[in-house]
Amino acid sequence: MSGADEVQRDDMLPDASGSPPAAGWSRGLRRGGGWIYARVRVYAGALSALVILGAYLTATQPFFLTRANIYNILSGNADLMLISIGLTFVVLSAGFDLSVGAMAAAAGLAVYEVFQAGLPSGIAVFVALSLGALVGGGVNGVLIGKFKLSFFVVTLGMMSLVSGAVDVITNGETETIGNTGFFYSIGNGSVLGVPAPIWISLAALVIAALVLNHTAFGRAVYAVGGNPEAARLAGIDVTLVLILVYAIAGLGAALAGVVDASRLASAAPSSGSSLTLTAAAAVLLGGTSFFGGIGGVAGTLVGVLLISVLQNGLGLMGVSAFWQGVVTGSVLIAAVALDRLQTRKGT
Amino acid sequence: MSEPDATAHGRGALLELSGIHKRFGSTPALRGVDFGVRPGEVHALLGQNGSGKSTLMKVAYGELSPTSGRLVLDGVERTFASPQAALDAGIAAVPQEVPLVDSLSIVENILLGRLPTHGLRVDWGRAKRRAVDVLTMLNAEIDPDAPARRLRPSERQVVAIARALAVDARILIFDEPTSSLTAEHASTLFGIIRQLKERGVGMVFISQRLQDVHEVSDRVTVMRDGLVAGILPADEADHDTITELMIGRSLNEYFHKREVEPGEPLLEVEALTLPGSFEDAAFRVRAGEVVGLAGLVGCGRVDLLRSIYGADHPPQGRIRVSGRDYRPRGPASSVRVGVGMVTGDRKVEGLVMPLSVHENVCMVRNRRLSLRPLHHAADRRVTRRLMQRLHIQAPHADVPVQRLSGGNQQKVVLAKWLGLDMKVLLLDEPTRGVDVGAKAEIYRIISELAESGVGMVVSSSENPELLGICDRILVMFRGRIVAELDAKETSEREVVAFATGAAA
């Protein structure tokens, strides 16, 4: 990861002005504007790892860079992308949401139940998304933002509660959803030849980036994550910010659940269980700091792509699926260690 | 231990640094400095940030080696490869933030890394006797078996001093020891320093607070730009002389005292009470007026400011802003009626450290949680203008504020509130921990704000500052406003007398 090394080295040069002289391409970036440099820096390591990995797979696996495979990667990981985008808001606010995976499963189940009641798919999707936003904002967000409970305890409890409830309702069995027009197309349709889940991820990504960078609410998320007391004394409604970020995480999770339910034509109680931690890995790899206030969804995109391409590449190379966890974990720890070294120099 | 010899300069010195030069790359930090400490002497070392005082002391206790120059200890020229080597020779540093192992006992902390052993076994009996000996020497009533986490900040410093005495250090270097202490804890520390003087220990006292210097030191050295700007006996080191030496220019340029004809009453406070903090506060601030709040730490002046701003519990009593009744319900509601607060502790309350200068400057401006697109270009112009107006030194507006110096950070805290048409600004310790250069800038801004008709309340523990920039000074003592003084006619002595309850 030569790119990461570069960033690192330029940060280690001591300079009283606080602006270390940069080397190589990073100097070019800095000249191009501190704004770009400051933003790309946090996920420069993951980005260069992604580029190198992509180049390697392109050279060694003829199937890798085919339209079918790329669509497969992006479409198959739309759920991870959507959960990670929502989670990014929470992590930026210096919190975490352990319940997102369970909420995705619950959203799939909600769709199934509404169908069972004989209502159309538009209503089913609406109910599922509202449920996610309401549980996330109205319960997680209120308990954490208004009553100042620990996000860890609240969302751990919510994870257990939601996945338990899903198990009770389904008896632990996967429910098959009869796929109809609109609902079917969410996970399986395509627009201009590109699968719908990719469009949905892309739309969510663009909206999230616009909100985070170009609205006062978005900037307040960063301020609250970086120093809630300073944000409060500046007149920012910290409680409302926290309620909203957990609502967004719930919404992202519910959307992921809906896309999965449509793609798989079923609602599986265990479907979201591994997603929470993979999404956490993606957000972290993307340079969003677990201490809050640093990062963004551009990094999350890079993190999700890195994990997705890694898993796809291991599959193409015929490496056992069991190894994928080992590799993902190693990359994550390496990335966080690099990040740690970087921030230590920065302060 | 040699006898105190305060008569001869140079001769009889315990530690003597001469002609010290230190360069970092091409930047000279020290340009030929002479400095000495005699036995039983407290030598205060003052200077702005970047004047070289910390660098000089790092040379003295072995943290840095000088580019050139001599270090003579007890008449023998020495070079120290590390702080450990300096400590073994009897030179110990007491840092600003004392690093103790919170989970270990006081005994273990005092003898950290040098517990007496009996074969392989730690000799706890001897360890405890040694620790108790030095604590007794310091008249410290600290339970040696308690874990260090229970210590108060001043006690942590006592333990750090005990650690130095346990290895028979004869020179102690204090780096801004009072900056994290309350007035009461600081006076405990001064008591210990006086005892150490009698034992012949030589001490260097780095500080930005002039009161501290008068309290304990014998000699004062002021540094500026890597050189010694002046050495004088402590009793000649008055505020004005020292400040002029530190900044290298005259005081008239320092406090930008302007004359403003006060206008309408903007903030009126009557019978304001917050049980346990302050009682029955009443005062009035008119447009263009700067009202000072003086008093010891804990007298309630910070709580008074914070509760007017609505930062904590709502107070009882009556507040009027521009003649309209106002009940503070929270910072957001205060900002809406035009009351802003420049908070005291910039790391805790003032700044979001990982965010950029630009983000912090625009934080109050963009406080409303709207989903409408921000006006990036306009915000950028505001930031650029404010950075110029306050001379905020940063490579660019997108640098995280944590990379700025304390003075520049404080200017960012102030910048948040400028250009928002605030009627009243409440300032809590607006110049805490910043060097005199930055102080001068902040005074200039306060003066400009007054000229533009803002009413201000400034709470400060630095009385000369209040005398320099305020029109009136309210002195608080145990939660009550006990005096209202005209800044032009009163003196520091009078303010202190009211603040300590000596005059009533």
Interface residues (C-beta under 8 A of the other chain):
Chain A: P14 A16 S17 G18 S19 G34 W35 A38 L210 V211 H214 T215 A216 F217 R219 A220 Y222 A223 G226 N227 E229 A230 A231 R232 L233 A234 G235 I236 D237 L240 V241 L244 S289 F291 G293 I294 G346 T347
Chain B: F24 T27 Y309 A311 P331 A332 S334 V335 M341 T343 V348 E349 G350 L351 V352 M353 P354 L355 S356 E359 C362 M363 V364 N366 R367 R368 L369 S370 L371 R372 P373 L374 H376 A394 P395 H396 A397 D398 V399 P400 Q402 R403 L404 K416
